[in-house]
Amino acid sequence: MDTDLRIIRMREVMNRTGLQRSTIYKRMDIDPSFPKSIPLSDSKSPGAPIGFLLSEVLAWIEGRIAKRSEH
């Protein structure tokens, strides 16, 4: 499957970024560079399943690595 279109779930985002669930939600609210979630159902209730594009998560991680050299 093409990485650009692969949807991953929260657990994999947590594993790849090293961030906790609550930190990921905070980043989604305050960091415009952080990947936006994709609703996986039509439910609007809290706890409804979400996913993320793997390509966007990987790009965000690469951006964090690039920032390391700026300091």
C-alpha distances in whole Angstrom, upper triangle without the diagonal:
4,6,9,8,7,10,12,16,19,19,16,18,21,20,18,21,24,25,27,26,29,29,25,27,30,27,26,29,31,28,27,25,23,20,21,19,18,20,18,21,24,27,29,30,30,27,25,21,19,16,15,12,11,12,15,16,15,18,20,20,21,24,25,25,27,29,31,32,34,36
4,5,6,6,10,12,16,19,20,17,17,21,20,18,20,24,25,26,26,29,28,24,26,28,26,24,28,29,26,25,22,21,18,19,18,17,20,19,22,25,27,28,30,30,27,25,22,19,16,14,11,10,9,13,14,13,15,18,18,18,21,23,23,24,27,28,30,31,34
4,5,5,8,10,14,16,17,14,14,18,17,14,17,20,21,23,23,25,24,21,23,25,22,21,25,26,23,22,19,17,15,16,16,15,18,18,21,24,26,27,29,28,26,24,20,17,14,11,8,6,6,9,11,10,11,14,15,15,17,19,20,21,23,25,26,28,30
4,6,9,11,15,17,19,16,15,19,19,16,18,21,22,24,23,25,24,20,22,24,21,20,23,24,21,19,17,16,13,14,14,14,17,17,20,23,25,26,28,27,25,23,20,17,13,11,7,7,5,8,10,10,10,13,15,15,17,19,20,20,23,25,26,27,30
4,6,10,13,16,18,15,15,19,19,17,19,22,22,24,22,25,24,20,22,24,22,20,23,25,22,20,18,17,13,14,13,12,14,14,17,20,22,23,25,25,23,21,17,15,11,10,6,7,7,10,12,12,13,16,17,18,19,22,23,24,26,28,29,30,33
4,6,10,13,15,12,12,16,16,14,17,20,20,21,20,23,22,19,20,23,21,19,23,24,22,21,19,17,13,14,13,11,14,13,16,19,21,23,24,23,21,19,16,13,10,8,6,6,7,10,11,11,13,15,16,17,19,21,22,24,25,27,29,30,32
4,7,10,12,10,10,14,14,13,15,18,18,19,17,20,20,16,17,20,19,16,20,22,20,19,18,15,12,12,10,8,11,10,13,16,18,19,20,20,17,15,12,9,6,5,5,6,9,10,10,12,14,15,16,18,20,21,22,24,25,27,29,30,32
4,7,8,6,7,10,11,10,12,15,15,15,14,17,17,14,15,19,17,16,19,21,20,19,18,15,12,12,10,10,12,11,14,18,18,20,20,19,16,15,11,9,5,5,6,6,10,10,9,11,14,14,15,17,19,19,21,23,24,25,28,29,31
4,6,6,7,9,10,11,12,14,14,13,11,15,15,12,13,17,16,15,18,20,19,20,19,15,12,12,9,10,11,10,13,16,16,17,17,16,13,12,8,7,5,6,9,9,13,13,11,14,16,16,16,19,21,20,22,25,26,26,29,31,32
4,5,5,6,9,10,10,11,10,10,7,11,12,9,10,14,13,12,16,18,17,18,17,13,12,12,9,11,12,12,15,18,17,17,17,14,11,12,9,7,6,8,11,11,14,13,11,14,16,15,15,19,20,19,21,24,24,25,28,29,29
4,5,5,6,9,10,10,10,9,8,12,13,11,13,16,16,15,19,21,20,21,20,16,15,15,13,14,15,15,17,21,20,20,19,17,14,14,12,11,10,11,13,12,16,15,12,15,18,16,16,19,21,20,21,24,25,25,28,29,30
4,5,5,6,8,10,10,11,11,14,14,12,14,17,16,16,19,21,19,20,18,15,13,15,13,14,16,15,19,22,22,22,22,20,17,17,14,12,10,9,11,9,13,13,10,11,15,14,13,16,18,18,19,22,23,23,26,28,28
4,5,5,6,8,8,9,9,12,11,8,11,14,12,12,16,17,16,17,15,11,10,12,11,13,15,15,19,21,21,21,21,19,16,16,14,11,9,8,10,8,11,10,7,9,12,11,10,14,15,14,16,19,20,20,23,25,25
4,6,5,5,5,6,7,10,9,8,11,13,12,13,16,17,16,18,16,13,13,14,13,16,17,18,21,23,23,22,22,19,16,17,15,13,12,11,13,12,15,14,10,12,15,13,12,15,17,15,17,20,20,20,23,25,25
4,6,5,7,9,10,14,13,11,15,17,16,17,20,21,19,21,19,15,15,17,16,18,20,20,23,26,25,26,25,22,19,20,17,16,14,13,14,12,15,15,11,12,15,14,12,15,17,15,16,20,20,20,23,25,25
4,6,8,11,12,15,13,12,15,17,15,16,19,20,18,19,16,13,13,16,15,17,20,20,24,27,26,26,26,24,21,21,19,16,14,12,13,10,12,12,8,8,12,11,8,11,14,12,13,16,17,17,20,22,23
4,5,9,10,13,10,9,13,14,12,13,17,17,14,16,14,11,11,14,15,17,20,21,24,27,26,26,26,23,21,21,19,17,14,12,13,11,13,12,8,9,11,9,7,11,12,10,11,15,15,15,18,20,20
4,7,10,12,10,10,13,14,13,15,18,18,16,19,17,14,15,17,17,20,22,23,26,29,28,27,26,23,21,22,20,18,17,15,17,15,17,16,12,13,15,13,10,14,15,12,13,17,17,16,19,21,21
4,7,8,6,6,10,11,10,12,15,15,14,16,15,12,13,15,15,18,20,21,24,26,25,24,23,20,18,20,18,16,15,14,16,15,17,15,12,14,16,13,11,15,15,13,15,18,17,17,21,22,21
4,6,5,6,9,10,11,12,15,15,15,18,17,14,15,16,15,18,19,20,23,25,23,22,21,17,16,18,17,15,15,15,18,17,20,18,14,17,19,16,15,19,19,16,19,22,21,21,24,25,24
4,5,5,6,9,10,11,13,15,15,17,17,13,14,14,13,15,16,17,19,21,20,19,17,14,12,14,13,12,13,13,16,16,19,17,14,17,19,16,16,20,20,18,21,23,23,23,27,27,27
4,5,5,6,9,10,11,13,14,16,17,14,15,14,14,17,17,19,21,22,20,19,17,13,13,15,15,14,15,15,19,19,21,19,16,19,21,17,18,21,21,19,22,24,23,23,27,27,26
4,5,5,6,9,10,10,11,14,14,11,13,14,14,17,19,21,23,24,23,21,20,16,16,18,17,15,16,15,18,18,20,17,14,17,18,15,15,18,17,15,18,21,19,20,23,23,23
4,5,5,6,9,10,10,12,12,9,9,10,10,14,15,17,20,21,20,19,18,15,14,16,15,12,12,11,14,15,16,14,11,14,15,12,13,16,16,14,17,20,19,20,23,23,23
4,5,5,7,9,10,12,13,10,10,10,9,13,14,16,18,19,18,16,15,12,12,14,13,11,12,12,15,17,18,15,14,17,18,15,16,20,19,17,21,23,21,23,26,26,26
4,5,5,6,8,11,12,10,12,11,12,16,17,20,22,22,21,19,18,15,15,17,17,15,16,15,18,19,20,17,15,18,18,15,16,20,18,16,20,22,20,21,25,24,24
4,5,5,5,8,9,6,9,9,11,15,17,20,22,23,22,20,20,17,17,18,18,15,15,13,16,16,17,14,12,15,15,11,13,16,14,13,17,18,16,18,21,21,21
4,6,6,7,9,6,7,6,8,12,14,17,19,20,19,17,17,15,15,16,15,12,13,11,14,15,16,13,12,15,15,12,14,17,16,15,19,20,19,21,24,23,24
4,6,8,10,9,10,9,11,14,15,19,20,21,20,17,18,15,16,17,17,15,16,15,17,19,20,16,15,19,18,15,17,20,18,18,21,22,20,23,26,24,25
4,6,9,9,11,11,14,17,19,22,24,24,24,21,21,19,20,21,21,18,18,17,19,20,20,17,16,19,18,14,17,19,16,16,19,20,18,20,23,21,22
4,5,5,9,10,13,16,19,22,24,25,25,22,23,21,21,22,21,18,17,15,16,18,17,13,13,16,14,11,13,15,13,12,16,16,14,17,20,18,19
4,6,8,9,12,15,18,21,24,24,24,22,23,22,22,22,21,18,17,15,15,17,16,12,13,15,13,11,14,15,13,13,17,17,15,18,21,19,21
4,6,9,12,15,19,21,24,25,26,24,25,23,23,23,22,18,17,13,13,14,13,9,10,12,9,7,10,11,9,10,13,13,13,16,18,17,19
4,6,9,13,16,19,21,23,23,21,22,20,20,20,18,15,13,10,11,12,12,8,8,10,9,6,9,12,10,10,14,15,14,16,19,19,20
4,6,9,13,15,18,20,20,19,21,19,18,18,16,12,10,7,8,9,9,6,6,9,9,7,10,12,12,13,16,17,17,19,22,22,23
4,7,10,13,15,17,17,16,17,16,16,15,13,10,9,7,8,11,12,8,9,13,12,11,14,16,15,16,19,20,20,23,25,25,26
4,6,9,12,14,14,13,15,13,13,11,10,6,6,5,8,11,12,10,10,14,14,13,16,18,18,19,22,23,23,25,28,28,29
4,6,9,11,12,12,14,14,13,11,9,5,5,6,8,11,13,11,12,16,16,16,18,21,21,22,24,26,26,28,31,31,33
4,6,7,8,9,11,11,11,8,6,5,6,9,11,14,17,15,16,19,20,19,22,24,24,25,28,29,29,31,34,34,36
4,7,9,11,12,13,11,8,5,5,7,10,12,15,17,17,17,20,21,21,23,26,26,27,29,31,32,33,36,37,38
4,5,8,10,12,11,7,6,8,10,13,16,18,21,20,21,24,25,25,26,29,30,30,33,34,35,37,40,40,41
4,6,9,12,12,8,9,10,13,16,18,21,23,22,23,26,27,27,29,31,31,32,35,36,37,39,41,41,43
4,6,8,9,6,8,10,14,17,19,22,25,23,24,27,28,27,29,32,32,32,35,37,37,39,42,42,42
4,7,9,7,10,11,14,17,20,23,25,23,23,27,28,26,29,31,31,31,34,36,35,37,40,40,41
4,6,6,9,11,15,18,21,24,27,25,24,28,29,27,29,32,32,32,35,37,36,38,41,41,41
4,6,9,10,14,17,20,23,25,23,22,26,27,25,27,30,30,29,32,34,33,35,38,38,38
4,6,8,12,15,19,21,24,22,21,24,26,24,25,29,29,28,31,33,32,34,37,37,37
4,7,10,14,17,19,22,21,20,24,25,24,25,28,29,28,31,33,33,34,38,38,38
4,7,11,14,16,19,18,17,21,22,21,23,26,26,26,29,31,31,32,36,36,37
4,7,10,13,16,14,14,17,19,18,19,22,23,23,26,27,28,29,32,33,34
4,7,9,12,11,11,14,16,15,17,19,20,21,23,25,25,27,30,31,32
4,6,9,8,7,10,12,12,13,16,17,17,20,21,22,24,27,27,29
4,5,5,6,9,10,11,13,14,16,17,19,20,22,23,26,26,28
4,5,5,6,9,10,11,12,14,15,17,18,20,21,24,25,27
4,6,5,6,9,10,10,12,14,15,16,18,20,22,23,25
4,5,5,6,9,10,10,12,14,15,17,19,21,21,24
4,5,5,6,9,10,11,13,14,15,17,20,21,22
4,5,5,6,9,10,11,12,14,16,18,19,21
4,5,5,6,9,10,10,12,14,16,17,19
4,5,5,6,9,10,11,13,15,16,17
4,5,5,6,9,10,11,14,15,16
4,5,5,6,9,10,12,13,15
4,5,5,6,9,10,11,13
4,5,5,7,9,10,11
4,5,5,7,9,11
4,5,6,7,10
4,5,5,7
4,5,6
4,5
4
